[in-house]
């Protein structure tokens, strides 16, 4: 997986179309397409602009995700983690499968998570 693939993954994770994402970054839709296709590489100004919208730039450039500081986790995510930590390992797998199913259903309908509305 290259930079373009990871950039597209981040754009989709954040719920942006190519056109919307290009506008956020101050680029053209054609440039966005070329970045995601791997034909061109985004410059530092572009990366700084998308980082302000939540893109994990380290991941896009290197393929490695940086662990988030606990204070940067939303209240809802923190609440979910507390529940997760209270159940036995077998039930944790059930919770993860259920959460994944909900996330996949939201992706297929194009609905954004409540935290992004």
C-alpha positions, 0 to 999 in steps of 0.5 A: 500500500502506497501513499496514495492508497493511505491518503484515500483511506484517510479521506474516506475514514473522515467522510470526505469526497475527493472534491471536498477533500481537495477543497480543504487542502487547497488543491484541485480535484484532479490533483487529489485524484493524482495523489490517490492514484500515486501519479503525484505526491502531495507537498508539505502545504497540502499535508499540513492542511489535511492534518488540520482536518484530522488526517494522520500524516505519519500514517499517510507518509510511512504507513505507521500509525502513532498511538493517540494520547488518552486525552485526545480520545472522545468521551464516547470512545472513552466510555466504550473503552471502559465497557470493553475493559470490564468484560471478559476476553470472549465478550470483547471479541463479540463487542469488536465484531458488533462495533465492526458490523455497525461501522461497516453498515454506516460506511455502506450507507454513507452515514457519518458517525455522530461525532462527525456531524 
